[in-house]
Amino acid sequence: MEWIRFIIGVTFIIMGLLVFVVQLIGVYKFKYILNRMHAAGMGDTMGISLCLIGAMFIFGWSFTSLKIALIVAFLWLASPVSTHLISRLEVITNEELEKYCKVEKEEEEV
């Protein structure tokens, strides 16, 4: 039973590392900062979560697993929110936004 738990934990950790590799490729491939932030934000949330879930399987049910589960829950809540706020700041302050993407302007009502 311990070997099965270990194999499942290592599988989750390897999947997390693969997500980190895809994140790294995305960060270097994309040119615009918002595209890079999307790749980095998704990689952070999913990659770290998978690695921590793998650690939970390896440690088994203990107080350490409970703390890791709380860290995963915090990351799932905090990382997308912070990425969204930073992206929104970039959209608001970037004066050359039209150069990088299509901007739809709101029509004024008469």
C-alpha positions as CSV (number, residue, x, y, z in Angstrom):
1,M,0.0,0.0,0.0
2,E,2.9,2.3,0.7
3,W,4.4,1.8,-2.7
4,I,1.1,2.6,-4.4
5,R,0.8,5.9,-2.4
6,F,4.5,6.7,-3.3
7,I,3.9,6.0,-7.1
8,I,0.8,8.2,-7.1
9,G,2.6,11.0,-5.3
10,V,5.6,10.8,-7.7
11,T,3.2,10.8,-10.6
12,F,1.6,14.0,-9.4
13,I,5.0,15.6,-8.9
14,I,6.1,14.7,-12.4
15,M,2.9,16.1,-13.8
16,G,3.5,19.3,-11.9
17,L,7.1,19.5,-13.3
18,L,5.7,19.0,-16.8
19,V,3.3,21.9,-16.2
20,F,6.3,24.0,-15.1
21,V,8.1,23.1,-18.4
22,V,5.1,24.2,-20.5
23,Q,4.9,27.4,-18.4
24,L,8.5,28.1,-19.1
25,I,8.1,27.6,-22.8
26,G,5.0,29.8,-22.8
27,V,6.8,32.6,-21.0
28,Y,9.6,32.6,-23.5
29,K,7.5,32.1,-26.6
30,F,4.9,34.8,-26.1
31,K,5.8,38.4,-26.9
32,Y,3.2,40.4,-25.1
33,I,3.2,40.8,-21.3
34,L,-0.4,39.7,-20.8
35,N,0.1,36.5,-22.8
36,R,3.2,35.8,-20.7
37,M,1.3,36.5,-17.5
38,H,-1.4,34.1,-18.5
39,A,1.2,31.3,-19.1
40,A,2.9,32.1,-15.8
41,G,-0.3,32.4,-13.8
42,M,-1.7,29.1,-15.0
43,G,1.6,27.4,-14.6
44,D,2.0,28.6,-11.0
45,T,-1.4,27.6,-9.9
46,M,-1.5,24.2,-11.6
47,G,2.2,23.3,-11.3
48,I,2.6,24.1,-7.6
49,S,-0.8,22.5,-6.8
50,L,0.1,19.2,-8.5
51,C,3.5,19.1,-6.8
52,L,1.9,19.8,-3.4
53,I,-0.8,17.2,-3.9
54,G,1.9,14.7,-4.8
55,A,3.7,15.6,-1.5
56,M,0.3,15.0,0.3
57,F,0.2,11.5,-1.1
58,I,3.8,10.8,-0.2
59,F,3.3,12.0,3.4
60,G,0.0,10.2,3.9
61,W,-2.8,11.4,6.1
62,S,-1.1,13.6,8.8
63,F,-1.0,17.1,10.1
64,T,1.5,18.0,7.4
65,S,-1.0,16.9,4.7
66,L,-3.6,19.2,6.2
67,K,-1.2,22.1,6.1
68,I,-0.3,21.3,2.5
69,A,-4.0,21.2,1.6
70,L,-4.5,24.6,3.1
71,I,-1.6,25.9,1.1
72,V,-3.1,24.5,-2.1
73,A,-6.5,26.1,-1.3
74,F,-4.8,29.5,-0.7
75,L,-2.9,29.2,-4.0
76,W,-6.1,28.4,-5.9
77,L,-7.7,31.5,-4.5
78,A,-4.8,34.0,-4.4
79,S,-2.9,33.4,-7.6
80,P,-5.6,34.0,-10.1
81,V,-6.8,37.1,-8.3
82,S,-3.3,38.6,-8.1
83,T,-2.7,37.8,-11.8
84,H,-6.0,39.4,-12.8
85,L,-5.3,42.5,-10.8
86,I,-1.8,42.9,-12.3
87,S,-3.2,42.3,-15.8
88,R,-5.9,44.8,-15.3
89,L,-3.3,47.4,-14.2
90,E,-1.3,46.7,-17.4
91,V,-4.4,47.3,-19.6
92,I,-5.3,50.5,-17.8
93,T,-1.8,52.0,-17.9
94,N,-0.5,50.8,-21.3
95,E,-0.8,53.6,-23.8
96,E,0.3,51.4,-26.7
97,L,-2.3,48.6,-26.1
98,E,-3.6,48.9,-29.7
99,K,-0.2,47.8,-31.0
100,Y,-0.4,44.4,-29.3
101,C,-4.1,43.5,-29.4
102,K,-7.5,44.5,-30.7
103,V,-9.2,47.0,-28.4
104,E,-13.0,47.2,-28.5
105,K,-14.2,50.7,-27.5
106,E,-17.5,51.1,-25.7
107,E,-20.1,52.9,-27.7
108,E,-21.5,56.0,-26.0
109,E,-25.2,56.1,-25.6
110,V,-26.9,59.3,-26.8
